[in-house]
Amino acid sequence: MERQVYLSGHFVAESEALISFRDRGFTLGDAVFDAERTFNGQIFRLEAHIDRLYHSLSKTQIDPGLSRSEMIDVTLETVERNRALLHPGEDYWVMQRVTRGLNVVGGDLWQSKGATVIIECTPLPLAARAPLMRDGLDIFVPSLRF
C-alpha cells in the first residue's frame, strides 16, 4: 500500500501526484506552506497551524479554494488515510502546500487557473536525527547583519 496525498480536490497515490512545470510554485516560488507533526497519531496544534497558513495566504493574496474548516478536514483525512502505514512508535510530519497555480501563458502575471493545494504526510525521521538531538550541531553566526 502506498501513502495517499491530497492534490487539488482528489486523493491520489504519492507516485501519481503530478504537478505541472508551469505551476507558479515552481516557476516563481509563489507558494505558502505550513507543517505540523503528529504525537501518537494526533496532529499537534492543527488549528493554530491552519490559522498561520491562512494568514500567510491572505498576505500573498492566494485563494486556496478551501475554507479553513475544509483545510482542517482534508488534513485530518490525509492522516487518517495513511494511518495504517505507520509502524509502532512512528509519527507523521504533515504538510500543507498551496501555490497560486498554473501560469496563464501569455496572460497577466497575476492570472492563474486556481491554486494548487497539496496535503501530505511522511514518517518523521526521528531515528536518523537522534544524534543531532542528543549531541547538537555546530553553527556559525556571521557578525555582519543586513
CORJO-V828679 format. One record per residue. N is the residue number from 0. SS is DSSP state (H for helix, E for strand, - for the rest). D_CENTER is the distance of its C-alpha to the mean C-alpha in whole Angstrom. Layout:
# CORJO-V828679
N/SS/D_CENTER
N/SS/D_CENTER
This chain:
# CORJO-V828679
0/-/21
1/-/18
2/-/15
3/E/13
4/E/10
5/E/10
6/E/11
7/-/12
8/-/15
9/E/15
10/E/14
11/E/15
12/E/16
13/H/13
14/H/16
15/H/17
16/-/13
17/-/15
18/-/14
19/-/17
20/-/18
21/-/19
22/E/15
23/H/16
24/H/12
25/H/14
26/H/18
27/-/17
28/-/14
29/-/14
30/E/10
31/E/8
32/E/5
33/E/6
34/E/6
35/E/9
36/E/11
37/E/14
38/E/18
39/-/20
40/-/17
41/E/17
42/E/13
43/-/15
44/-/15
45/H/12
46/H/14
47/H/15
48/H/11
49/H/11
50/H/14
51/H/13
52/H/10
53/H/13
54/H/15
55/H/13
56/H/13
57/H/17
58/H/18
59/H/16
60/-/18
61/-/15
62/-/15
63/-/13
64/-/15
65/-/14
66/-/16
67/H/15
68/H/16
69/H/15
70/H/11
71/H/12
72/H/14
73/H/12
74/H/10
75/H/13
76/H/14
77/H/11
78/H/12
79/H/16
80/H/16
81/H/15
82/H/17
83/H/20
84/H/19
85/-/19
86/-/22
87/-/24
88/-/23
89/-/19
90/-/16
91/E/12
92/E/9
93/E/7
94/E/3
95/E/3
96/E/4
97/E/7
98/E/10
99/-/14
100/-/15
101/E/18
102/E/21
103/-/24
104/-/26
105/-/29
106/-/28
107/-/27
108/-/24
109/-/22
110/-/23
111/E/20
112/-/20
113/-/17
114/-/13
115/E/11
116/E/8
117/E/6
118/E/5
119/E/6
120/E/8
121/E/11
122/E/14
123/-/14
124/-/17
125/H/19
126/H/22
127/H/21
128/H/21
129/H/24
130/H/26
131/H/24
132/H/24
133/H/27
134/H/29
135/-/26
136/-/26
137/-/28
138/-/27
139/-/29
140/-/29
141/-/31
142/-/33
143/-/33
144/-/30
145/-/29
